[in-house]
Amino acid sequence: MHAKAGDNIHRIASVSMTVSGSLTQWREWTGLPFDGDGDIDVRHDVEPRTI
């Protein structure tokens, strides 16, 4: 997207989509319990939100 707009690619931002938070914060943000092992599908996880 940025390159198509005329910008240059300098390097890959490998953690640009990383959201750090405590277990309590993730439960609050998503409404999910996070009470088991394994992958969890966080629906709409990259949509902007107003908090």
C-alpha distance matrix in Angstrom:
0.0 3.8 5.5 5.2 6.5 9.1 8.9 10.6 10.4 13.8 14.4 13.6 14.1 16.4 17.8 15.0 15.8 19.5 21.8 25.3 28.3 31.8 33.1 34.4 31.1 29.3 32.2 31.9 28.1 28.1 31.7 32.1 35.1 33.7 37.3 37.0 35.8 32.8 29.3 28.7 26.3 24.8 23.7 20.7 20.1 16.5 17.2 17.8 21.5 24.0 26.8
3.8 0.0 3.8 5.4 5.0 6.6 5.4 7.5 8.0 11.2 12.5 12.5 13.1 16.1 17.4 14.6 16.2 19.7 21.9 25.2 28.3 32.0 33.6 34.9 31.5 30.1 33.2 32.7 29.1 29.5 33.1 33.7 36.6 35.1 38.7 38.6 37.3 34.5 31.1 30.6 28.4 26.8 26.0 22.9 21.9 18.2 18.9 18.9 22.5 24.6 27.1
5.5 3.8 0.0 3.8 5.3 5.1 4.7 5.7 6.7 10.4 12.2 12.8 14.4 17.2 19.3 16.9 18.7 22.1 24.7 27.9 31.2 34.8 36.4 38.0 34.7 33.1 36.2 36.0 32.3 32.6 36.3 36.5 39.4 37.7 41.2 40.7 39.2 36.2 32.9 32.7 30.6 29.3 28.6 25.7 24.7 21.2 22.2 22.5 26.1 28.3 30.8
5.2 5.4 3.8 0.0 3.8 5.4 7.2 9.2 10.5 14.2 15.9 16.1 17.5 20.1 22.0 19.4 20.6 24.3 26.7 30.0 33.1 36.7 38.1 39.5 36.2 34.4 37.4 37.0 33.3 33.3 36.9 37.3 40.4 38.9 42.4 42.1 40.7 37.6 34.2 33.7 31.3 30.0 28.8 25.8 25.3 21.7 22.3 22.6 26.3 28.5 31.4
6.5 5.0 5.3 3.8 0.0 3.8 5.9 9.1 11.3 14.5 16.7 17.2 18.0 21.1 22.5 19.5 21.0 24.5 26.6 29.9 32.8 36.5 38.2 39.2 35.7 34.4 37.3 36.6 32.9 33.3 36.9 37.6 40.7 39.5 43.1 43.1 41.9 39.0 35.6 34.9 32.5 30.7 29.5 26.3 25.7 22.0 22.1 21.8 25.3 27.1 30.1
9.1 6.6 5.1 5.4 3.8 0.0 3.8 6.7 9.8 12.8 15.6 16.9 18.2 21.5 23.2 20.6 22.6 25.9 28.2 31.3 34.5 38.2 40.0 41.3 37.8 36.5 39.7 39.1 35.4 36.0 39.6 40.2 43.2 41.7 45.3 45.1 43.7 40.9 37.6 37.1 35.0 33.3 32.5 29.3 28.4 24.7 25.2 24.8 28.3 30.0 32.7
8.9 5.4 4.7 7.2 5.9 3.8 0.0 3.8 6.8 9.4 12.2 13.8 15.0 18.4 20.1 17.6 20.0 23.1 25.5 28.3 31.6 35.3 37.3 38.7 35.2 34.1 37.4 36.9 33.3 34.1 37.8 38.3 41.1 39.5 43.0 42.9 41.4 38.7 35.5 35.2 33.3 31.7 31.2 28.1 26.8 23.1 23.9 23.5 26.9 28.5 31.0
10.6 7.5 5.7 9.2 9.1 6.7 3.8 0.0 3.8 6.2 9.4 11.6 13.4 16.7 19.0 17.1 19.8 22.6 25.4 28.0 31.5 35.1 37.2 38.9 35.6 34.4 37.8 37.6 34.2 34.8 38.6 38.8 41.4 39.4 42.8 42.5 40.7 37.9 35.0 35.1 33.5 32.1 31.9 29.2 27.5 24.1 25.4 25.2 28.6 30.5 32.6
10.4 8.0 6.7 10.5 11.3 9.8 6.8 3.8 0.0 3.8 5.9 7.9 10.2 13.2 15.8 14.3 17.1 19.8 22.8 25.3 28.9 32.5 34.4 36.3 33.2 31.9 35.4 35.5 32.1 32.6 36.4 36.3 38.7 36.5 39.8 39.3 37.4 34.5 31.7 32.1 30.7 29.5 29.6 27.2 25.3 22.1 23.9 24.0 27.4 29.5 31.4
13.8 11.2 10.4 14.2 14.5 12.8 9.4 6.2 3.8 0.0 3.8 7.2 9.4 12.5 14.9 14.1 17.3 19.4 22.4 24.5 28.2 31.6 33.9 35.9 32.9 31.8 35.4 35.6 32.4 33.2 37.0 36.8 38.9 36.5 39.8 39.3 37.2 34.6 32.1 32.6 31.6 30.4 31.0 28.7 26.4 23.4 25.5 25.4 28.5 30.4 31.9
14.4 12.5 12.2 15.9 16.7 15.6 12.2 9.4 5.9 3.8 0.0 3.8 6.4 9.0 11.8 11.6 14.8 16.6 19.9 21.8 25.6 28.9 31.0 33.2 30.4 29.2 32.8 33.3 30.2 30.8 34.6 34.1 36.0 33.5 36.6 35.9 33.7 31.2 28.7 29.5 28.8 27.8 28.7 26.8 24.2 21.5 24.0 24.3 27.3 29.5 30.7
13.6 12.5 12.8 16.1 17.2 16.9 13.8 11.6 7.9 7.2 3.8 0.0 3.8 5.6 8.9 8.9 11.7 13.5 17.0 19.2 22.9 26.2 28.0 30.4 27.7 26.1 29.7 30.4 27.3 27.6 31.3 30.7 32.6 30.0 33.1 32.4 30.2 27.5 25.0 25.8 25.1 24.2 25.2 23.5 20.9 18.4 21.2 21.8 24.9 27.3 28.5
14.1 13.1 14.4 17.5 18.0 18.2 15.0 13.4 10.2 9.4 6.4 3.8 0.0 3.8 5.6 5.3 8.5 10.2 13.5 15.6 19.3 22.7 24.7 26.9 24.1 22.8 26.4 26.9 23.9 24.5 28.2 27.8 29.7 27.2 30.4 30.0 28.1 25.7 23.2 23.6 23.0 21.7 22.9 21.1 18.3 15.9 18.7 19.0 21.8 24.1 25.0
16.4 16.1 17.2 20.1 21.1 21.5 18.4 16.7 13.2 12.5 9.0 5.6 3.8 0.0 3.8 5.8 7.8 8.6 12.3 14.2 17.9 21.0 22.6 25.2 22.8 21.1 24.6 25.7 22.9 23.1 26.7 25.8 27.4 24.7 27.7 27.0 24.8 22.3 20.1 20.9 20.7 19.8 21.4 20.3 17.2 15.5 18.8 19.6 22.2 24.8 25.4
17.8 17.4 19.3 22.0 22.5 23.2 20.1 19.0 15.8 14.9 11.8 8.9 5.6 3.8 0.0 3.8 5.4 5.2 8.7 10.4 14.2 17.3 19.2 21.6 19.1 17.7 21.3 22.2 19.5 20.1 23.7 23.0 24.5 21.9 25.0 24.7 22.9 20.9 18.6 19.0 19.0 17.7 19.6 18.4 15.0 13.6 16.9 17.4 19.5 21.9 22.1
15.0 14.6 16.9 19.4 19.5 20.6 17.6 17.1 14.3 14.1 11.6 8.9 5.3 5.8 3.8 0.0 3.8 5.6 8.5 11.2 14.7 18.2 20.2 22.0 19.1 17.8 21.4 21.7 18.6 19.4 23.1 22.9 25.0 22.8 26.2 26.3 24.9 22.8 20.1 19.9 19.2 17.4 18.6 16.8 13.6 11.4 14.3 14.4 16.9 19.2 19.9
15.8 16.2 18.7 20.6 21.0 22.6 20.0 19.8 17.1 17.3 14.8 11.7 8.5 7.8 5.4 3.8 0.0 3.8 6.5 9.8 13.0 16.4 17.8 19.7 16.8 14.9 18.3 18.9 15.7 16.0 19.7 19.5 21.7 19.6 23.1 23.2 22.0 19.8 16.9 16.4 15.5 13.6 14.9 13.2 10.0 8.2 11.4 12.2 14.6 17.3 18.0
19.5 19.7 22.1 24.3 24.5 25.9 23.1 22.6 19.8 19.4 16.6 13.5 10.2 8.6 5.2 5.6 3.8 0.0 3.8 6.4 9.8 13.1 14.7 16.9 14.2 12.6 16.3 17.1 14.4 15.0 18.6 18.0 19.7 17.4 20.7 20.9 19.7 18.0 15.6 15.2 15.2 13.4 15.5 14.6 10.9 10.3 13.5 14.0 15.6 18.0 17.8
21.8 21.9 24.7 26.7 26.6 28.2 25.5 25.4 22.8 22.4 19.9 17.0 13.5 12.3 8.7 8.5 6.5 3.8 0.0 3.8 6.6 10.1 11.9 13.6 10.7 9.4 13.2 13.6 11.1 12.3 15.7 15.6 17.3 15.4 18.9 19.7 19.1 18.0 15.8 14.7 14.8 12.4 14.6 13.8 10.1 10.1 12.7 12.7 13.4 15.4 14.7
25.3 25.2 27.9 30.0 29.9 31.3 28.3 28.0 25.3 24.5 21.8 19.2 15.6 14.2 10.4 11.2 9.8 6.4 3.8 0.0 3.8 7.1 9.6 11.5 9.2 8.8 12.5 13.2 11.6 13.2 16.2 15.9 16.7 14.7 17.8 18.8 18.3 17.8 16.3 15.5 16.5 14.3 17.1 16.8 13.1 13.7 16.1 15.9 16.0 17.4 15.9
28.3 28.3 31.2 33.1 32.8 34.5 31.6 31.5 28.9 28.2 25.6 22.9 19.3 17.9 14.2 14.7 13.0 9.8 6.6 3.8 0.0 3.8 6.6 7.9 5.7 6.3 9.7 10.3 9.6 11.6 14.0 13.9 14.3 12.8 15.7 17.4 17.6 17.8 16.7 15.4 16.7 14.3 17.2 17.3 13.9 15.2 17.1 16.7 15.9 16.9 14.7
31.8 32.0 34.8 36.7 36.5 38.2 35.3 35.1 32.5 31.6 28.9 26.2 22.7 21.0 17.3 18.2 16.4 13.1 10.1 7.1 3.8 0.0 3.8 5.3 5.1 6.3 8.6 9.8 10.5 12.2 13.6 13.2 12.6 11.2 13.5 15.6 16.1 17.1 16.7 15.5 17.4 15.4 18.6 19.3 16.2 18.1 19.9 19.7 18.4 19.2 16.6
33.1 33.6 36.4 38.1 38.2 40.0 37.3 37.2 34.4 33.9 31.0 28.0 24.7 22.6 19.2 20.2 17.8 14.7 11.9 9.6 6.6 3.8 0.0 3.8 5.4 5.2 6.2 8.6 9.9 10.6 11.4 10.2 9.1 7.7 9.8 12.1 13.2 14.6 14.5 13.1 15.3 13.7 17.0 18.4 15.7 18.3 20.0 20.4 19.0 20.1 17.5
34.4 34.9 38.0 39.5 39.2 41.3 38.7 38.9 36.3 35.9 33.2 30.4 26.9 25.2 21.6 22.0 19.7 16.9 13.6 11.5 7.9 5.3 3.8 0.0 3.8 5.5 5.2 6.2 8.7 10.2 10.2 10.2 9.2 9.4 11.3 14.4 16.1 17.7 17.4 15.4 17.2 15.1 17.8 19.0 16.7 19.2 20.3 20.1 18.1 18.6 15.6
31.1 31.5 34.7 36.2 35.7 37.8 35.2 35.6 33.2 32.9 30.4 27.7 24.1 22.8 19.1 19.1 16.8 14.2 10.7 9.2 5.7 5.1 5.4 3.8 0.0 3.8 5.4 5.0 6.0 8.5 9.7 10.5 10.9 10.9 13.7 16.4 17.8 18.6 17.6 15.3 16.4 13.7 16.1 16.6 14.1 16.2 17.1 16.6 14.7 15.2 12.3
29.3 30.1 33.1 34.4 34.4 36.5 34.1 34.4 31.9 31.8 29.2 26.1 22.8 21.1 17.7 17.8 14.9 12.6 9.4 8.8 6.3 6.3 5.2 5.5 3.8 0.0 3.8 5.4 5.1 5.9 7.8 7.7 8.7 8.1 11.5 13.8 14.9 15.3 14.0 11.6 12.6 10.0 12.8 13.7 11.2 13.8 15.1 15.4 14.0 15.4 13.2
32.2 33.2 36.2 37.4 37.3 39.7 37.4 37.8 35.4 35.4 32.8 29.7 26.4 24.6 21.3 21.4 18.3 16.3 13.2 12.5 9.7 8.6 6.2 5.2 5.4 3.8 0.0 3.8 5.6 5.5 5.2 5.3 5.8 6.8 9.7 12.6 14.8 15.7 14.7 11.9 13.0 10.7 13.2 14.7 13.0 16.0 16.9 17.3 15.4 16.5 14.1
31.9 32.7 36.0 37.0 36.6 39.1 36.9 37.6 35.5 35.6 33.3 30.4 26.9 25.7 22.2 21.7 18.9 17.1 13.6 13.2 10.3 9.8 8.6 6.2 5.0 5.4 3.8 0.0 3.8 5.7 5.5 7.7 9.0 10.6 13.4 16.4 18.5 19.3 18.0 15.0 15.4 12.5 14.1 14.9 13.4 15.9 16.0 15.8 13.2 13.6 10.9
28.1 29.1 32.3 33.3 32.9 35.4 33.3 34.2 32.1 32.4 30.2 27.3 23.9 22.9 19.5 18.6 15.7 14.4 11.1 11.6 9.6 10.5 9.9 8.7 6.0 5.1 5.6 3.8 0.0 3.8 6.0 8.2 10.6 11.6 14.9 17.4 19.0 19.0 17.0 13.9 13.6 10.2 11.5 11.6 10.0 12.2 12.3 12.1 9.9 10.9 8.9
28.1 29.5 32.6 33.3 33.3 36.0 34.1 34.8 32.6 33.2 30.8 27.6 24.5 23.1 20.1 19.4 16.0 15.0 12.3 13.2 11.6 12.2 10.6 10.2 8.5 5.9 5.5 5.7 3.8 0.0 3.8 5.3 8.5 9.6 13.0 15.1 16.8 16.5 14.4 11.0 10.4 7.1 8.5 9.5 8.5 11.6 11.9 12.8 11.1 13.0 11.7
31.7 33.1 36.3 36.9 36.9 39.6 37.8 38.6 36.4 37.0 34.6 31.3 28.2 26.7 23.7 23.1 19.7 18.6 15.7 16.2 14.0 13.6 11.4 10.2 9.7 7.8 5.2 5.5 6.0 3.8 0.0 3.8 6.7 9.2 11.9 14.5 16.9 17.3 15.7 12.2 12.0 9.5 10.6 12.2 11.9 15.2 15.1 16.0 13.8 15.1 13.4
32.1 33.7 36.5 37.3 37.6 40.2 38.3 38.8 36.3 36.8 34.1 30.7 27.8 25.8 23.0 22.9 19.5 18.0 15.6 15.9 13.9 13.2 10.2 10.2 10.5 7.7 5.3 7.7 8.2 5.3 3.8 0.0 3.8 5.8 8.5 10.8 13.2 13.7 12.4 9.0 9.6 8.1 10.1 12.7 12.0 15.7 16.4 17.9 16.3 18.1 16.6
35.1 36.6 39.4 40.4 40.7 43.2 41.1 41.4 38.7 38.9 36.0 32.6 29.7 27.4 24.5 25.0 21.7 19.7 17.3 16.7 14.3 12.6 9.1 9.2 10.9 8.7 5.8 9.0 10.6 8.5 6.7 3.8 0.0 3.8 5.3 8.3 11.4 12.9 12.7 10.0 11.8 11.1 13.5 16.3 15.3 18.9 20.0 21.3 19.6 21.2 19.2
33.7 35.1 37.7 38.9 39.5 41.7 39.5 39.4 36.5 36.5 33.5 30.0 27.2 24.7 21.9 22.8 19.6 17.4 15.4 14.7 12.8 11.2 7.7 9.4 10.9 8.1 6.8 10.6 11.6 9.6 9.2 5.8 3.8 0.0 3.8 5.9 8.1 9.5 9.6 7.6 10.4 10.2 13.4 16.2 14.6 18.1 19.9 21.4 20.3 22.2 20.4
37.3 38.7 41.2 42.4 43.1 45.3 43.0 42.8 39.8 39.8 36.6 33.1 30.4 27.7 25.0 26.2 23.1 20.7 18.9 17.8 15.7 13.5 9.8 11.3 13.7 11.5 9.7 13.4 14.9 13.0 11.9 8.5 5.3 3.8 0.0 3.8 7.2 9.8 11.2 10.0 13.0 13.6 16.6 19.7 18.3 21.8 23.6 25.1 24.0 25.7 23.7
37.0 38.6 40.7 42.1 43.1 45.1 42.9 42.5 39.3 39.3 35.9 32.4 30.0 27.0 24.7 26.3 23.2 20.9 19.7 18.8 17.4 15.6 12.1 14.4 16.4 13.8 12.6 16.4 17.4 15.1 14.5 10.8 8.3 5.9 3.8 0.0 3.8 6.7 8.9 8.8 12.3 13.8 17.0 20.3 18.8 22.3 24.4 26.5 25.7 27.9 26.2
35.8 37.3 39.2 40.7 41.9 43.7 41.4 40.7 37.4 37.2 33.7 30.2 28.1 24.8 22.9 24.9 22.0 19.7 19.1 18.3 17.6 16.1 13.2 16.1 17.8 14.9 14.8 18.5 19.0 16.8 16.9 13.2 11.4 8.1 7.2 3.8 0.0 3.8 7.0 8.6 12.3 14.3 17.6 20.7 19.0 22.2 24.8 26.9 26.7 29.1 27.7
32.8 34.5 36.2 37.6 39.0 40.9 38.7 37.9 34.5 34.6 31.2 27.5 25.7 22.3 20.9 22.8 19.8 18.0 18.0 17.8 17.8 17.1 14.6 17.7 18.6 15.3 15.7 19.3 19.0 16.5 17.3 13.7 12.9 9.5 9.8 6.7 3.8 0.0 3.8 6.6 10.0 12.5 15.7 18.7 17.0 20.0 22.8 25.3 25.6 28.4 27.4
29.3 31.1 32.9 34.2 35.6 37.6 35.5 35.0 31.7 32.1 28.7 25.0 23.2 20.1 18.6 20.1 16.9 15.6 15.8 16.3 16.7 16.7 14.5 17.4 17.6 14.0 14.7 18.0 17.0 14.4 15.7 12.4 12.7 9.6 11.2 8.9 7.0 3.8 0.0 3.8 6.7 9.3 12.4 15.2 13.6 16.5 19.4 22.1 22.6 25.6 25.0
28.7 30.6 32.7 33.7 34.9 37.1 35.2 35.1 32.1 32.6 29.5 25.8 23.6 20.9 19.0 19.9 16.4 15.2 14.7 15.5 15.4 15.5 13.1 15.4 15.3 11.6 11.9 15.0 13.9 11.0 12.2 9.0 10.0 7.6 10.0 8.8 8.6 6.6 3.8 0.0 3.8 6.1 9.2 12.4 11.1 14.4 16.8 19.4 19.6 22.6 21.9
26.3 28.4 30.6 31.3 32.5 35.0 33.3 33.5 30.7 31.6 28.8 25.1 23.0 20.7 19.0 19.2 15.5 15.2 14.8 16.5 16.7 17.4 15.3 17.2 16.4 12.6 13.0 15.4 13.6 10.4 12.0 9.6 11.8 10.4 13.0 12.3 12.3 10.0 6.7 3.8 0.0 3.8 5.9 9.2 8.6 12.0 14.1 17.1 17.6 20.8 20.8
24.8 26.8 29.3 30.0 30.7 33.3 31.7 32.1 29.5 30.4 27.8 24.2 21.7 19.8 17.7 17.4 13.6 13.4 12.4 14.3 14.3 15.4 13.7 15.1 13.7 10.0 10.7 12.5 10.2 7.1 9.5 8.1 11.1 10.2 13.6 13.8 14.3 12.5 9.3 6.1 3.8 0.0 3.8 6.5 5.5 9.2 11.0 13.7 13.9 17.0 17.0
23.7 26.0 28.6 28.8 29.5 32.5 31.2 31.9 29.6 31.0 28.7 25.2 22.9 21.4 19.6 18.6 14.9 15.5 14.6 17.1 17.2 18.6 17.0 17.8 16.1 12.8 13.2 14.1 11.5 8.5 10.6 10.1 13.5 13.4 16.6 17.0 17.6 15.7 12.4 9.2 5.9 3.8 0.0 3.8 5.3 8.6 9.3 12.4 12.8 16.2 16.8
20.7 22.9 25.7 25.8 26.3 29.3 28.1 29.2 27.2 28.7 26.8 23.5 21.1 20.3 18.4 16.8 13.2 14.6 13.8 16.8 17.3 19.3 18.4 19.0 16.6 13.7 14.7 14.9 11.6 9.5 12.2 12.7 16.3 16.2 19.7 20.3 20.7 18.7 15.2 12.4 9.2 6.5 3.8 0.0 3.8 5.7 5.6 9.0 10.0 13.6 14.9
20.1 21.9 24.7 25.3 25.7 28.4 26.8 27.5 25.3 26.4 24.2 20.9 18.3 17.2 15.0 13.6 10.0 10.9 10.1 13.1 13.9 16.2 15.7 16.7 14.1 11.2 13.0 13.4 10.0 8.5 11.9 12.0 15.3 14.6 18.3 18.8 19.0 17.0 13.6 11.1 8.6 5.5 5.3 3.8 0.0 3.8 5.8 8.6 9.7 13.3 14.1
16.5 18.2 21.2 21.7 22.0 24.7 23.1 24.1 22.1 23.4 21.5 18.4 15.9 15.5 13.6 11.4 8.2 10.3 10.1 13.7 15.2 18.1 18.3 19.2 16.2 13.8 16.0 15.9 12.2 11.6 15.2 15.7 18.9 18.1 21.8 22.3 22.2 20.0 16.5 14.4 12.0 9.2 8.6 5.7 3.8 0.0 3.8 6.4 8.9 12.6 14.1
17.2 18.9 22.2 22.3 22.1 25.2 23.9 25.4 23.9 25.5 24.0 21.2 18.7 18.8 16.9 14.3 11.4 13.5 12.7 16.1 17.1 19.9 20.0 20.3 17.1 15.1 16.9 16.0 12.3 11.9 15.1 16.4 20.0 19.9 23.6 24.4 24.8 22.8 19.4 16.8 14.1 11.0 9.3 5.6 5.8 3.8 0.0 3.8 6.4 10.1 12.3
17.8 18.9 22.5 22.6 21.8 24.8 23.5 25.2 24.0 25.4 24.3 21.8 19.0 19.6 17.4 14.4 12.2 14.0 12.7 15.9 16.7 19.7 20.4 20.1 16.6 15.4 17.3 15.8 12.1 12.8 16.0 17.9 21.3 21.4 25.1 26.5 26.9 25.3 22.1 19.4 17.1 13.7 12.4 9.0 8.6 6.4 3.8 0.0 3.8 7.0 9.6
21.5 22.5 26.1 26.3 25.3 28.3 26.9 28.6 27.4 28.5 27.3 24.9 21.8 22.2 19.5 16.9 14.6 15.6 13.4 16.0 15.9 18.4 19.0 18.1 14.7 14.0 15.4 13.2 9.9 11.1 13.8 16.3 19.6 20.3 24.0 25.7 26.7 25.6 22.6 19.6 17.6 13.9 12.8 10.0 9.7 8.9 6.4 3.8 0.0 3.8 6.2
24.0 24.6 28.3 28.5 27.1 30.0 28.5 30.5 29.5 30.4 29.5 27.3 24.1 24.8 21.9 19.2 17.3 18.0 15.4 17.4 16.9 19.2 20.1 18.6 15.2 15.4 16.5 13.6 10.9 13.0 15.1 18.1 21.2 22.2 25.7 27.9 29.1 28.4 25.6 22.6 20.8 17.0 16.2 13.6 13.3 12.6 10.1 7.0 3.8 0.0 3.8
26.8 27.1 30.8 31.4 30.1 32.7 31.0 32.6 31.4 31.9 30.7 28.5 25.0 25.4 22.1 19.9 18.0 17.8 14.7 15.9 14.7 16.6 17.5 15.6 12.3 13.2 14.1 10.9 8.9 11.7 13.4 16.6 19.2 20.4 23.7 26.2 27.7 27.4 25.0 21.9 20.8 17.0 16.8 14.9 14.1 14.1 12.3 9.6 6.2 3.8 0.0
